[in-house]
Amino acid sequence: MSTHEPPADRDGRPAPTGADSPTRSAVVSAPGARVVPDAGEAVDRGPDDADGPEGLDGAAGGADRTASDEEPGEGGRSRSRELLLLTGVCLFVLLLVNAFVARPFSVPSESMENTLRPGDRLIVNKLSYAFGGHPRRGDVVVFDGTGSFLRKPLEPAGLGPSLRSFGREIGLVPAGDTVYVKRVVGIGGDRVTSAGPGHPITVNGVPVDESGHLFPGDEPSNVAFDVVVPPGKLWVMGDHRSASRDSRDHLGEPGGGFVPESKVIGRAAWVVYPVGHWADLDRPDAYAAAEGTGGHGEQG
């Protein structure tokens, strides 16, 4: 659309006449105005005075209308492309964050009460143990229990299972029933023992006061055990000991109840939903007493 003023005097007065008077075309340039050399005066021609379909006025007007009609369509398509590009970039960044930085999980059971309650939404920090880091005593970790808490299923070969496995890794496919959340009690090289009801858990002979995170009324363990955690493995237990199936329940299985560090997805760092349960899942001080007790369990 033309940005010029319409070819008219602004105050509505008659246009000046005479050879010495400035013409309206000299004051306001408008599309469609023609200069007649032998008349000595500019004449503003209206649509009725055009030279016809092939005249200059008609051609100019047609060109203006064509450009004006095309601009909205081009602008709309351009905005659509920009929106699609922005959406694609956002999804790509989200996938990268989900795969390598942080990932949400939902708590399915009461095995970690009251630290975690059924329905709580967690953010798992996947960088906690990156670059040579290791889980530490007291950390709440999310891990894949396949091969330790669960027998590894025989998955059929093919593209489908591979894509599903990849989807689980980057968070596009739900983790399913193979993922657990527990607290690390012993790390590689630790000797973890319990004398049964009425006795605390000991790590390398040091009693651990777990009263700050155990479910009210629960014993540290209702069963006695004495294990040495192999290198690269973890001994994990739920905070609601009477409602948790953890390392104690898998002692007689091929994995011995130990969880490979390689199966740890990350450290449960924050509860983000519901709002009333917002919390930072900091490592409790209870396990600090076992620090520096020797062995190769001190992995940092």
C-alpha positions as a Markdown table, in Angstrom:
| # | Residue | x | y | z |
|---|---|---|---|---|
| 1 | Met | 0.0 | 0.0 | 0.0 |
| 2 | Ser | 1.3 | 3.5 | -0.9 |
| 3 | Thr | 2.5 | 5.6 | 2.1 |
| 4 | His | 1.9 | 8.9 | 0.3 |
| 5 | Glu | -0.9 | 11.4 | 1.1 |
| 6 | Pro | -3.9 | 11.3 | -1.2 |
| 7 | Pro | -3.8 | 13.9 | -4.0 |
| 8 | Ala | -5.8 | 16.6 | -2.4 |
| 9 | Asp | -5.2 | 20.0 | -0.7 |
| 10 | Arg | -5.0 | 19.5 | 3.0 |
| 11 | Asp | -7.1 | 22.5 | 3.9 |
| 12 | Gly | -9.7 | 22.0 | 1.2 |
| 13 | Arg | -9.1 | 25.3 | -0.6 |
| 14 | Pro | -9.1 | 25.5 | -4.4 |
| 15 | Ala | -5.7 | 24.8 | -5.9 |
| 16 | Pro | -3.9 | 27.9 | -7.1 |
| 17 | Thr | -3.9 | 28.6 | -10.8 |
| 18 | Gly | -1.6 | 30.3 | -13.2 |
| 19 | Ala | 1.8 | 29.6 | -14.7 |
| 20 | Asp | 3.6 | 31.2 | -11.8 |
| 21 | Ser | 1.7 | 29.3 | -9.1 |
| 22 | Pro | 3.1 | 26.0 | -7.7 |
| 23 | Thr | 1.1 | 23.1 | -8.8 |
| 24 | Arg | -0.4 | 20.6 | -6.3 |
| 25 | Ser | 1.8 | 17.9 | -7.8 |
| 26 | Ala | 4.8 | 20.0 | -6.7 |
| 27 | Val | 3.5 | 20.1 | -3.1 |
| 28 | Val | 2.2 | 16.6 | -2.7 |
| 29 | Ser | 3.4 | 13.7 | -4.8 |
| 30 | Ala | 0.8 | 11.1 | -5.3 |
| 31 | Pro | 0.6 | 7.9 | -7.3 |
| 32 | Gly | -1.4 | 8.4 | -10.5 |
| 33 | Ala | -0.4 | 12.0 | -11.1 |
| 34 | Arg | 0.7 | 12.9 | -14.6 |
| 35 | Val | 2.5 | 15.9 | -15.9 |
| 36 | Val | 1.2 | 17.4 | -19.2 |
| 37 | Pro | 4.2 | 19.3 | -20.7 |
| 38 | Asp | 2.2 | 21.5 | -23.1 |
| 39 | Ala | -0.4 | 22.5 | -20.5 |
| 40 | Gly | 2.1 | 24.2 | -18.1 |
| 41 | Glu | 0.1 | 22.8 | -15.2 |
| 42 | Ala | 0.0 | 19.5 | -13.4 |
| 43 | Val | -3.3 | 17.7 | -13.5 |
| 44 | Asp | -4.3 | 15.2 | -10.9 |
| 45 | Arg | -6.0 | 12.4 | -12.8 |
| 46 | Gly | -8.5 | 10.2 | -11.0 |
| 47 | Pro | -9.3 | 6.6 | -11.9 |
| 48 | Asp | -11.7 | 7.8 | -14.6 |
| 49 | Asp | -9.0 | 9.6 | -16.5 |
| 50 | Ala | -6.6 | 6.6 | -16.6 |
| 51 | Asp | -5.4 | 5.5 | -20.0 |
| 52 | Gly | -7.1 | 2.2 | -19.7 |
| 53 | Pro | -6.1 | -1.2 | -18.5 |
| 54 | Glu | -2.6 | -0.7 | -20.0 |
| 55 | Gly | -2.2 | 2.9 | -18.9 |
| 56 | Leu | 0.4 | 4.1 | -16.4 |
| 57 | Asp | -2.1 | 4.8 | -13.7 |
| 58 | Gly | -3.7 | 1.4 | -14.0 |
| 59 | Ala | -0.4 | -0.3 | -14.1 |
| 60 | Ala | 0.8 | 1.5 | -11.0 |
| 61 | Gly | -2.3 | 0.8 | -9.1 |
| 62 | Gly | -2.2 | -2.9 | -10.1 |
| 63 | Ala | 1.4 | -3.2 | -9.0 |
| 64 | Asp | 0.5 | -1.6 | -5.6 |
| 65 | Arg | -2.4 | -3.9 | -5.1 |
| 66 | Thr | -0.4 | -6.9 | -6.0 |
| 67 | Ala | 2.4 | -6.1 | -3.5 |
| 68 | Ser | -0.1 | -5.2 | -0.8 |
| 69 | Asp | -2.0 | -8.5 | -1.3 |
| 70 | Glu | 1.2 | -10.6 | -1.2 |
| 71 | Glu | 2.7 | -9.0 | 1.9 |
| 72 | Pro | 0.3 | -10.5 | 4.6 |
| 73 | Gly | 0.7 | -14.0 | 3.1 |
| 74 | Glu | 4.4 | -13.9 | 3.0 |
| 75 | Gly | 4.6 | -12.4 | 6.5 |
| 76 | Gly | 2.3 | -15.2 | 7.8 |
| 77 | Arg | 4.4 | -17.9 | 6.3 |
| 78 | Ser | 7.5 | -16.4 | 7.6 |
| 79 | Arg | 6.1 | -16.2 | 11.1 |
| 80 | Ser | 5.0 | -19.8 | 10.9 |
| 81 | Arg | 8.4 | -20.9 | 9.9 |
| 82 | Glu | 10.0 | -19.0 | 12.7 |
| 83 | Leu | 7.5 | -20.5 | 15.2 |
| 84 | Leu | 8.3 | -24.0 | 14.0 |
| 85 | Leu | 12.0 | -23.4 | 14.2 |
| 86 | Leu | 11.7 | -22.0 | 17.7 |
| 87 | Thr | 9.5 | -25.0 | 18.8 |
| 88 | Gly | 12.1 | -27.4 | 17.3 |
| 89 | Val | 15.0 | -25.7 | 19.1 |
| 90 | Cys | 13.1 | -25.8 | 22.4 |
| 91 | Leu | 12.3 | -29.5 | 22.0 |
| 92 | Phe | 15.9 | -30.2 | 21.1 |
| 93 | Val | 17.2 | -28.3 | 24.2 |
| 94 | Leu | 14.6 | -30.1 | 26.4 |
| 95 | Leu | 15.8 | -33.5 | 25.1 |
| 96 | Leu | 19.4 | -32.6 | 25.8 |
| 97 | Val | 18.6 | -31.5 | 29.3 |
| 98 | Asn | 16.5 | -34.6 | 29.9 |
| 99 | Ala | 19.2 | -36.9 | 28.6 |
| 100 | Phe | 22.3 | -35.4 | 30.2 |
| 101 | Val | 21.4 | -32.8 | 32.9 |
| 102 | Ala | 18.2 | -33.4 | 34.8 |
| 103 | Arg | 15.1 | -35.6 | 34.5 |
| 104 | Pro | 11.7 | -35.7 | 36.3 |
| 105 | Phe | 10.4 | -38.9 | 38.0 |
| 106 | Ser | 7.3 | -39.7 | 40.0 |
| 107 | Val | 7.5 | -41.6 | 43.3 |
| 108 | Pro | 5.2 | -44.7 | 43.0 |
| 109 | Ser | 5.2 | -46.1 | 46.5 |
| 110 | Glu | 5.6 | -45.4 | 50.2 |
| 111 | Ser | 9.0 | -47.1 | 50.6 |
| 112 | Met | 10.8 | -43.8 | 51.1 |
| 113 | Glu | 8.4 | -42.1 | 53.5 |
| 114 | Asn | 8.5 | -39.6 | 55.0 |
| 115 | Thr | 11.3 | -38.2 | 52.9 |
| 116 | Leu | 9.3 | -39.0 | 49.7 |
| 117 | Arg | 5.6 | -39.7 | 49.5 |
| 118 | Pro | 3.6 | -41.5 | 46.8 |
| 119 | Gly | 2.9 | -39.0 | 44.0 |
| 120 | Asp | 5.8 | -36.7 | 44.7 |
| 121 | Arg | 7.6 | -35.4 | 41.6 |
| 122 | Leu | 11.4 | -35.5 | 41.7 |
| 123 | Ile | 14.1 | -33.8 | 39.7 |
| 124 | Val | 17.0 | -36.1 | 39.4 |
| 125 | Asn | 20.4 | -34.5 | 38.9 |
| 126 | Lys | 22.2 | -36.6 | 36.3 |
| 127 | Leu | 25.4 | -34.6 | 36.6 |
| 128 | Ser | 25.9 | -35.4 | 40.3 |
| 129 | Tyr | 28.2 | -38.4 | 39.5 |
| 130 | Ala | 29.5 | -37.3 | 36.1 |
| 131 | Phe | 33.2 | -36.6 | 35.5 |
| 132 | Gly | 34.5 | -39.2 | 37.9 |
| 133 | Gly | 32.0 | -38.7 | 40.8 |
| 134 | His | 30.5 | -41.5 | 42.8 |
| 135 | Pro | 27.4 | -41.9 | 45.0 |
| 136 | Arg | 28.1 | -41.2 | 48.7 |
| 137 | Arg | 26.5 | -42.6 | 51.8 |
| 138 | Gly | 23.2 | -40.9 | 52.6 |
| 139 | Asp | 22.5 | -39.9 | 49.0 |
| 140 | Val | 19.0 | -40.6 | 47.7 |
| 141 | Val | 19.5 | -42.2 | 44.2 |
| 142 | Val | 17.3 | -43.3 | 41.3 |
| 143 | Phe | 18.5 | -46.4 | 39.6 |
| 144 | Asp | 17.5 | -49.1 | 37.2 |
| 145 | Gly | 17.1 | -52.3 | 39.1 |
| 146 | Thr | 17.4 | -54.6 | 36.1 |
| 147 | Gly | 20.0 | -57.2 | 36.9 |
| 148 | Ser | 20.1 | -56.5 | 40.6 |
| 149 | Phe | 16.6 | -56.1 | 42.0 |
| 150 | Leu | 15.0 | -57.7 | 38.9 |
| 151 | Arg | 16.2 | -60.4 | 36.7 |
| 152 | Lys | 17.2 | -59.1 | 33.3 |
| 153 | Pro | 14.5 | -59.9 | 30.8 |
| 154 | Leu | 15.3 | -61.4 | 27.5 |
| 155 | Glu | 14.4 | -58.7 | 25.0 |
| 156 | Pro | 13.8 | -59.6 | 21.4 |
| 157 | Ala | 16.4 | -58.3 | 19.0 |
| 158 | Gly | 15.4 | -55.6 | 16.5 |
| 159 | Leu | 15.0 | -51.9 | 16.0 |
| 160 | Gly | 11.9 | -51.6 | 18.2 |
| 161 | Pro | 13.4 | -52.7 | 21.5 |
| 162 | Ser | 16.5 | -50.6 | 20.7 |
| 163 | Leu | 14.4 | -47.5 | 20.1 |
| 164 | Arg | 12.4 | -48.1 | 23.3 |
| 165 | Ser | 15.6 | -48.5 | 25.3 |
| 166 | Phe | 17.0 | -45.3 | 23.8 |
| 167 | Gly | 13.7 | -43.5 | 24.5 |
| 168 | Arg | 13.9 | -44.5 | 28.2 |
| 169 | Glu | 17.5 | -43.2 | 28.4 |
| 170 | Ile | 16.6 | -39.7 | 27.2 |
| 171 | Gly | 13.2 | -39.6 | 29.0 |
| 172 | Leu | 10.9 | -39.9 | 26.0 |
| 173 | Val | 9.6 | -43.3 | 27.1 |
| 174 | Pro | 8.4 | -43.9 | 30.7 |
| 175 | Ala | 10.9 | -45.6 | 32.9 |
| 176 | Gly | 8.4 | -48.3 | 33.8 |
| 177 | Asp | 8.6 | -50.7 | 36.8 |
| 178 | Thr | 12.3 | -51.3 | 36.7 |
| 179 | Val | 13.3 | -47.9 | 38.2 |
| 180 | Tyr | 13.7 | -47.5 | 42.0 |
| 181 | Val | 14.5 | -44.7 | 44.4 |
| 182 | Lys | 16.4 | -45.6 | 47.6 |
| 183 | Arg | 19.0 | -44.2 | 50.0 |
| 184 | Val | 22.7 | -45.3 | 49.8 |
| 185 | Val | 23.8 | -46.9 | 53.0 |
| 186 | Gly | 27.0 | -48.5 | 51.9 |
| 187 | Ile | 29.4 | -47.9 | 49.0 |
| 188 | Gly | 32.1 | -50.1 | 47.5 |
| 189 | Gly | 34.4 | -51.6 | 50.2 |
| 190 | Asp | 32.1 | -50.9 | 53.2 |
| 191 | Arg | 31.0 | -53.5 | 55.6 |
| 192 | Val | 27.4 | -52.9 | 56.5 |
| 193 | Thr | 25.8 | -54.9 | 59.4 |
| 194 | Ser | 22.7 | -55.1 | 61.4 |
| 195 | Ala | 22.0 | -57.2 | 64.5 |
| 196 | Gly | 18.2 | -57.0 | 64.0 |
| 197 | Pro | 15.4 | -55.1 | 65.8 |
| 198 | Gly | 16.6 | -52.7 | 68.5 |
| 199 | His | 20.1 | -52.3 | 67.0 |
| 200 | Pro | 21.4 | -49.6 | 64.6 |
| 201 | Ile | 22.9 | -50.1 | 61.2 |
| 202 | Thr | 26.7 | -50.1 | 61.4 |
| 203 | Val | 29.1 | -49.0 | 58.6 |
| 204 | Asn | 32.6 | -50.3 | 59.0 |
| 205 | Gly | 31.8 | -50.8 | 62.7 |
| 206 | Val | 30.5 | -47.3 | 63.3 |
| 207 | Pro | 26.8 | -47.1 | 64.4 |
| 208 | Val | 24.7 | -44.7 | 62.3 |
| 209 | Asp | 22.0 | -42.7 | 63.9 |
| 210 | Glu | 19.2 | -42.7 | 61.2 |
| 211 | Ser | 16.5 | -41.3 | 63.4 |
| 212 | Gly | 16.4 | -38.0 | 61.4 |
| 213 | His | 15.1 | -39.7 | 58.2 |
| 214 | Leu | 13.6 | -43.1 | 59.2 |
| 215 | Phe | 9.9 | -43.4 | 59.1 |
| 216 | Pro | 8.5 | -42.8 | 62.6 |
| 217 | Gly | 8.2 | -46.1 | 64.6 |
| 218 | Asp | 10.4 | -48.1 | 62.2 |
| 219 | Glu | 13.4 | -50.1 | 63.2 |
| 220 | Pro | 16.7 | -49.6 | 61.3 |
| 221 | Ser | 16.2 | -53.2 | 60.2 |
| 222 | Asn | 14.0 | -56.0 | 61.3 |
| 223 | Val | 16.4 | -58.6 | 59.9 |
| 224 | Ala | 20.0 | -59.2 | 60.7 |
| 225 | Phe | 22.7 | -59.1 | 58.0 |
| 226 | Asp | 26.4 | -58.7 | 57.5 |
| 227 | Val | 27.7 | -57.8 | 54.0 |
| 228 | Val | 30.8 | -56.3 | 52.4 |
| 229 | Val | 29.9 | -54.2 | 49.4 |
| 230 | Pro | 31.9 | -55.1 | 46.3 |
| 231 | Pro | 33.8 | -52.3 | 44.5 |
| 232 | Gly | 31.6 | -50.3 | 42.1 |
| 233 | Lys | 28.4 | -51.5 | 43.9 |
| 234 | Leu | 26.0 | -49.9 | 46.4 |
| 235 | Trp | 24.0 | -51.2 | 49.3 |
| 236 | Val | 20.7 | -49.3 | 49.3 |
| 237 | Met | 17.7 | -49.2 | 51.7 |
| 238 | Gly | 14.4 | -47.3 | 51.9 |
| 239 | Asp | 13.6 | -44.8 | 54.7 |
| 240 | His | 10.3 | -46.6 | 55.4 |
| 241 | Arg | 12.1 | -49.8 | 56.3 |
| 242 | Ser | 9.0 | -51.8 | 57.1 |
| 243 | Ala | 7.5 | -51.0 | 53.7 |
| 244 | Ser | 10.6 | -51.2 | 51.5 |
| 245 | Arg | 11.9 | -54.0 | 49.4 |
| 246 | Asp | 15.6 | -53.1 | 49.2 |
| 247 | Ser | 19.0 | -54.7 | 49.3 |
| 248 | Arg | 18.1 | -56.8 | 52.3 |
| 249 | Asp | 15.4 | -58.6 | 50.3 |
| 250 | His | 17.7 | -59.6 | 47.5 |
| 251 | Leu | 20.6 | -61.1 | 49.4 |
| 252 | Gly | 20.1 | -64.6 | 48.0 |
| 253 | Glu | 19.8 | -63.5 | 44.4 |
| 254 | Pro | 22.6 | -63.5 | 41.9 |
| 255 | Gly | 23.3 | -59.8 | 42.4 |
| 256 | Gly | 23.5 | -60.3 | 46.2 |
| 257 | Gly | 21.3 | -57.2 | 46.7 |
| 258 | Phe | 24.0 | -54.9 | 45.4 |
| 259 | Val | 23.3 | -52.2 | 42.8 |
| 260 | Pro | 26.0 | -51.4 | 40.2 |
| 261 | Glu | 26.9 | -47.8 | 40.1 |
| 262 | Ser | 26.6 | -47.9 | 36.4 |
| 263 | Lys | 22.8 | -48.4 | 36.9 |
| 264 | Val | 22.4 | -45.2 | 38.8 |
| 265 | Ile | 20.5 | -42.6 | 36.8 |
| 266 | Gly | 21.3 | -39.8 | 39.1 |
| 267 | Arg | 20.8 | -38.2 | 42.5 |
| 268 | Ala | 17.3 | -37.2 | 43.6 |
| 269 | Ala | 18.0 | -33.6 | 44.2 |
| 270 | Trp | 14.6 | -31.8 | 44.6 |
| 271 | Val | 11.0 | -32.5 | 45.3 |
| 272 | Val | 9.1 | -30.0 | 43.0 |
| 273 | Tyr | 5.5 | -31.2 | 43.3 |
| 274 | Pro | 3.1 | -30.9 | 45.1 |
| 275 | Val | 4.0 | -27.4 | 46.3 |
| 276 | Gly | 3.5 | -28.4 | 50.0 |
| 277 | His | 6.3 | -31.0 | 49.6 |
| 278 | Trp | 9.0 | -28.8 | 48.0 |
| 279 | Ala | 12.3 | -29.8 | 49.4 |
| 280 | Asp | 16.0 | -30.1 | 48.7 |
| 281 | Leu | 17.1 | -33.7 | 49.3 |
| 282 | Asp | 20.4 | -32.9 | 51.0 |
| 283 | Arg | 22.7 | -35.6 | 52.3 |
| 284 | Pro | 22.0 | -36.1 | 56.1 |
| 285 | Asp | 24.8 | -35.7 | 58.6 |
| 286 | Ala | 24.1 | -39.2 | 60.1 |
| 287 | Tyr | 26.6 | -40.9 | 57.7 |
| 288 | Ala | 29.4 | -38.5 | 58.3 |
| 289 | Ala | 30.5 | -40.6 | 61.3 |
| 290 | Ala | 31.5 | -43.3 | 58.9 |
| 291 | Glu | 33.7 | -41.0 | 56.8 |
| 292 | Gly | 37.4 | -42.0 | 56.9 |
| 293 | Thr | 36.8 | -45.4 | 58.3 |
| 294 | Gly | 39.2 | -47.0 | 55.8 |
| 295 | Gly | 38.9 | -49.5 | 52.9 |
| 296 | His | 38.3 | -48.4 | 49.4 |
| 297 | Gly | 34.8 | -47.3 | 50.0 |
| 298 | Glu | 35.9 | -43.7 | 50.3 |
| 299 | Gln | 35.3 | -42.8 | 46.7 |
| 300 | Gly | 34.4 | -39.1 | 47.1 |
